[in-house]
């Protein structure tokens, strides 16, 4: 990785953290400062805020997809796979929340492939095995889980809670709600 690529990566990392804490109020100046670069360097790599957010979206989606694949969700029972998926998404979630709130256009096919399909398969498998309720379809459960993850990540950032605590809270709330009795 060359100096220019390292600088761009540092800017993206800083942007994800500035924007999760400050939301859309986070400025390009704050991003540059957090990355340890000047504004001119920031704008050389990302000429507009939209360009920065689009690249951040691409990187976050690729990372989430890679990490979900590495979690080997298909190799463990559905509820354990669900726990792994939640942990993985929360771990990279600071990038997602700002992108969703900023309404950055996200490639639906890439999102489906990287994040939605793997988690939906876990939910469908859990339903087929009788450990996840079937009175709510898997896509609706997935949307509810996504909302819970977004809110939980925002609260975790505001209250400085860690990934483990946040993922465990989501897991308890969601699994107790979707589990069969």
C-alpha positions as CSV (number, residue, x, y, z in Angstrom):
1,X,0.0,0.0,0.0
2,X,1.5,3.3,-1.1
3,X,1.6,6.5,0.9
4,X,-1.4,7.9,-1.0
5,X,-3.4,4.7,-0.3
6,X,-2.5,4.8,3.3
7,X,-3.6,8.4,3.5
8,X,-6.9,7.6,1.9
9,X,-7.4,4.7,4.3
10,X,-6.6,6.9,7.3
11,X,-9.1,9.5,6.0
12,X,-11.8,6.9,5.6
13,X,-11.2,5.5,9.1
14,X,-11.3,9.0,10.6
15,X,-14.4,9.8,8.6
16,X,-16.2,6.7,10.0
17,X,-15.5,7.7,13.5
18,X,-16.2,11.5,13.2
19,X,-19.4,10.9,11.4
20,X,-20.8,8.3,13.8
21,X,-20.2,10.6,16.7
22,X,-21.3,13.9,15.0
23,X,-23.7,12.5,12.4
24,X,-24.3,14.6,9.4
25,X,-23.0,17.6,11.3
26,X,-19.5,16.2,11.1
27,X,-17.5,18.4,8.8
28,X,-14.8,17.8,6.3
29,X,-12.5,19.9,8.5
30,X,-13.2,17.6,11.4
31,X,-12.5,14.6,9.2
32,X,-9.2,16.0,8.1
33,X,-8.1,16.9,11.6
34,X,-9.0,13.4,12.9
35,X,-7.0,11.8,10.1
36,X,-4.1,14.0,10.8
37,X,-4.1,15.6,7.3
38,X,-4.7,19.0,5.9
39,X,-7.9,20.0,4.2
40,X,-6.1,20.2,0.9
41,X,-4.9,16.6,1.3
42,X,-8.5,15.5,2.2
43,X,-9.9,17.2,-0.9
44,X,-7.2,15.8,-3.1
45,X,-8.3,12.3,-2.2
46,X,-12.1,13.0,-1.9
47,X,-13.0,16.2,-3.8
48,X,-16.5,16.3,-2.3
49,X,-18.3,15.1,0.8
50,X,-20.4,12.8,-1.4
51,X,-17.3,11.3,-2.9
52,X,-16.0,10.6,0.6
53,X,-19.3,9.0,1.7
54,X,-19.6,6.9,-1.5
55,X,-16.1,5.5,-1.0
56,X,-16.8,4.9,2.7
57,X,-19.9,3.0,1.7
58,X,-18.0,0.8,-0.7
59,X,-15.3,0.0,1.8
60,X,-17.8,-0.7,4.7
61,X,-19.9,-3.0,2.5
62,X,-16.8,-4.9,1.3
63,X,-15.5,-5.2,4.8
64,X,-18.9,-6.4,6.2
65,X,-19.3,-8.9,3.4
66,X,-15.7,-10.2,3.9
67,X,-16.2,-10.5,7.6
68,X,-19.6,-12.3,7.3
69,X,-18.0,-14.8,4.9
70,X,-15.1,-15.4,7.4
71,X,-17.7,-15.9,10.2
72,X,-18.7,-19.2,8.5
73,X,-22.3,-18.7,9.4
74,X,-23.4,-21.9,7.6
75,X,-21.1,-24.1,9.7
76,X,-22.8,-23.5,13.1
77,X,-26.4,-23.8,14.4
78,X,-28.7,-20.9,13.4
79,X,-28.7,-19.0,16.7
80,X,-24.9,-19.1,17.0
81,X,-24.7,-18.0,13.4
82,X,-27.1,-15.2,14.2
83,X,-24.9,-14.2,17.1
84,X,-21.8,-14.2,14.8
85,X,-23.6,-12.1,12.2
86,X,-24.8,-9.5,14.8
87,X,-21.2,-9.3,16.2
88,X,-19.7,-8.8,12.8
89,X,-22.2,-6.2,11.7
90,X,-21.9,-4.2,15.0
91,X,-18.1,-4.4,14.7
92,X,-18.2,-2.5,11.3
93,X,-21.5,-0.8,12.1
94,X,-20.1,2.6,12.8
95,X,-19.6,3.0,9.1
96,X,-23.1,1.8,8.3
97,X,-25.1,4.1,10.6
98,X,-23.7,7.3,9.2
99,X,-24.2,6.1,5.6
100,X,-27.8,5.1,6.2
101,X,-28.6,8.3,8.0
102,X,-26.9,10.4,5.3
103,X,-28.9,8.4,2.7
104,X,-25.9,7.6,0.6
105,X,-26.9,5.6,-2.4
106,X,-25.9,2.0,-1.8
107,X,-25.7,-0.6,-4.6
108,X,-28.7,-2.9,-3.8
109,X,-27.1,-5.9,-5.5
110,X,-23.8,-5.5,-3.6
111,X,-25.7,-5.0,-0.3
112,X,-27.8,-8.1,-1.0
113,X,-24.8,-10.2,-1.8
114,X,-22.6,-9.0,1.0
115,X,-24.9,-8.6,4.0
116,X,-28.6,-9.3,3.4
117,X,-28.4,-12.7,1.8
118,X,-26.1,-14.3,4.4
119,X,-28.2,-13.1,7.3
120,X,-31.5,-13.9,5.6
121,X,-30.2,-17.5,5.0
122,X,-29.4,-17.8,8.8
123,X,-32.9,-16.7,9.7
124,X,-34.5,-19.0,7.1
125,X,-32.4,-21.9,8.3
126,X,-33.5,-21.2,11.9
127,X,-37.1,-21.1,10.8
128,X,-36.7,-24.4,8.9
129,X,-35.1,-26.0,12.0
130,X,-37.8,-24.7,14.3
131,X,-35.6,-22.4,16.5
132,X,-36.8,-19.1,15.0
133,X,-40.4,-18.2,14.9
134,X,-42.2,-18.6,11.6
135,X,-45.2,-16.3,12.1
136,X,-43.0,-13.4,10.8
137,X,-41.2,-13.9,7.4
138,X,-37.4,-13.8,7.3
139,X,-37.2,-10.5,5.4
140,X,-39.3,-8.8,8.0
141,X,-37.2,-10.3,10.8
142,X,-34.1,-9.1,8.9
143,X,-35.5,-5.5,8.6
144,X,-36.3,-5.5,12.3
145,X,-32.8,-6.8,13.2
146,X,-31.3,-4.0,11.0
147,X,-33.3,-1.4,12.8
148,X,-32.3,-2.7,16.2
149,X,-28.6,-2.8,15.1
150,X,-28.7,0.8,13.9
151,X,-30.3,2.1,17.1
152,X,-28.0,0.1,19.2
153,X,-24.9,1.3,17.4
154,X,-26.0,4.9,17.8
155,X,-26.7,4.4,21.5
156,X,-23.4,2.6,22.0
157,X,-21.5,5.6,20.4
158,X,-23.3,8.1,22.6
159,X,-22.7,6.1,25.8
160,X,-19.3,4.8,24.8
161,X,-20.2,1.1,25.0
162,X,-18.0,-1.4,23.4
163,X,-18.8,-3.8,20.5
164,X,-19.1,-6.8,22.7
165,X,-21.6,-5.2,25.0
166,X,-23.6,-3.8,22.2
167,X,-23.7,-7.1,20.2
168,X,-24.7,-9.0,23.4
169,X,-27.5,-6.6,24.0
170,X,-28.8,-6.9,20.5
171,X,-28.5,-10.7,20.6
172,X,-30.5,-10.9,23.8
173,X,-33.3,-8.6,22.7
174,X,-33.6,-10.0,19.2
175,X,-33.1,-13.8,19.9
176,X,-35.5,-13.7,22.8
177,X,-38.0,-12.0,20.5
178,X,-37.6,-14.4,17.5
179,X,-36.9,-17.6,19.3
180,X,-39.6,-20.2,19.5
181,X,-41.0,-21.0,22.9
